[in-house]
Amino acid sequence: MIFAATGISLVLVFIVGLVIVGGIIALIAAILGKGKTESDDGDLDENKSFFDGGYLAYIGYSILVAFVTSITFGLAFPWMCCLMQRWKAKHTVICGKRMYFDGTGVQLIGKFILWLFLTIITFGIYGFWMAIAIKKWVSKHTHFVGEEDNNSYFDGGVLGFIGTNILAGFALIVPFVGPAWSNIIRLRWETKHTVTDSRRLIFTGTVGTFFLKYLLWGFLTGITFGIFALFIPVKNMRLETENTIDHEHTIEAQMKRSEYRNLIRTDYSAYKSDNVEYEMEGIKSGITDTMGQEELLALANSGSRVAQYLYVKRYAEGDYTVEPFASLLKAASDAEYAPAVSLYALTGEIEETEKNTLLDKAAKMGQFPAIRNRMSYCADIGLAQNDIAYLKDAVRYSDLLNEHGEELTEDELILVKKCVLAIRKIESGKFVSSGGSKASIAVVAIIAAILVILGILCSVLMFGRAKMVSVDMDSYTNAEMMY
C-alpha cells in the first residue's frame, strides 16, 4: 500500500514537473518569438520576399511543440501545428505582403482525429491523403495582411504528391547536387499548387543556388561538430522564401501589363497630337476666350470644329440635345475633335452600340470623362460575366487616370479593387501544369506497372517452383514404389 502511494506521488510529481518545464519552455519561446510584425513593417518593397524569424525563436518553438505533442501522445498536435504555422506566417513576406495564419486547434482537432483514424484502419495508406488534407487546411487559413479576399487554397493532388516525392527521392541519390535538387523538385510542386488570397505562388529557386548554400552549411556543420545544424532550418526557410513570388510579379505577367499600358499610352499620345492640331486651327481662326456668342457661332457655322464645340459647351447650358447645339456637337464629333466626340457620346440621343463605339474612341483620344465611363462600363460587365478581358480593361483605364493625376472617387476605387480581386481569382484558378505534375503521375504509373509485373513474375516463378517440387515428389514416390 505504501509502495503504491509512493508510486502515485512520484507520477504526480513527474507530471507536475513536466508541466512546469513545458510552461518555462513556452514562456521562453513566446519571448524569443517576439520579433518583427506587420505593425513594424512600414512600406515593404513589393519586389522582395523574405523570412525574418529568429534562430532562437525557432529552436524554442520546436522544443515546445515536440515536448507538448509527446506528453499528450499526439493529441495536442492540432494546437502545436497552429502555433508553429502562426509563427512562420507572421515572419513571412511574399512580394511585399506579410502573411498571417488564422487557424485554431479547435477547428483542426475533429478533422485530425478522423484523418488519423482512417490512416490507422487503412494500415497507413490514408497517410498520403492525410498529408495533403493538412496542407490544404493550413493553406486555407493562411492569408496576406490587409487583403479582403480570403480566397486561399491548395490544389495539389495525392498522385502528384506521391510522384513528386518519388522523384525527389531519386534526385536525392545524385552525387553532390542530390539534396538541393530533391528540395527544388518538392518546393516547385508545393508552391505552384498554393494560392494565397487569390495569388498563386511561384518558386524561382535554382539547383545551383541551393547547392552552394547546402555545401556551405554542410561544411559549417562539420567544423562546429553539428552545432551549426540548429540554425539550418531557419536559414533554409529564408532561402526558400527569398525565391518565392506570386504570379503577378512574374516577368511574363509584368510584360503583359506593360505592353497593354504602352498600347493605351500610344493611342493617347497619337490622338493628343491631333487635338493639338485642332487647337492650333482654332487659334489661327482667331478663337479666344473672350470671343462673343455671334462671332463664335459664325465660325461654328463655317465649319470650325473647335468653334462648334466651344459654342455648344458655353451656351447649351447642359441641354445638348436641342438645336442648333445637337447638330453642331455632332458635326464636331464627326470631324473627330476629341472633346466633342466624348461629349456627344455621353450626352447625345444615340443607340447603345454607337455610343459605346464613340466612347471607346474618345477614351483612346485621352478624354478623361470617356475613360471614366469605359472604366465603369468594363468593370460592370467584367464583374457580372466574370470576363477577365473586361476586368483588365477596367483596371488599366484606372491606371491611365492615375498616371495623369485624375483622382478616382471612393465608389470608383471600390469598383477597381473588386476588379483586381476578381482578376486574381480567375488567374489563380487558371493553373496550367508545367509538366511536373504529369511527370509525377507518370512516375507513379511506371512504378505501379513495374510492381505489377514483378508481382506476376514472382507468382509465375513460385508456381513453376511449386510445380517442379510436385513433379520431384511424384518422381520420388514412384521410385520408392519401385523398390
Secondary structure, 3 states (H helix, E strand, C coil): CHHHHHHHHHHHHHHHHHHHHHHHHHHHHHHHHCCCCHHHCCCCCCCCCEECCCHHHHHHHHHHHHHHHHHCCCCCHHHHHHHHHHHHHHCEEECCEEEEECCCHHHHHHHHHHHHHHHHHCCCCCHHHHHHHHHHHHHHCEEECCCCCCCCEECCCHHHHHHHHHHHHHHHCCCCCHHHHHHHHHHHHHHHCEEECCEEEEECCCHHHHHHHHHHHHHHHHHCCCHHHHHHHHHHHHHHHHCEEEHHHCHHHHHHHHHHHHHHHHHHHHHHHHHHHHHHHHHHCCCCCCCCHHHHHHHHHCCCHHHHHHHHHHHCCCCCCCCCHHHHHHHHHHCCCHHHHHHHHHHCCCCHHHHHHHHHHHHHCCCHHHHHHHHHHHHHHHHHHCCHHHHHHHHHHHHHHHHCCCCCCHHHHHHHHHHHHHHHHHHHHCCCCCCHHHHHHHHHHHHHHHHHHHHHHHHHHHHHHHHHHHHHHHHHHHHHHHC
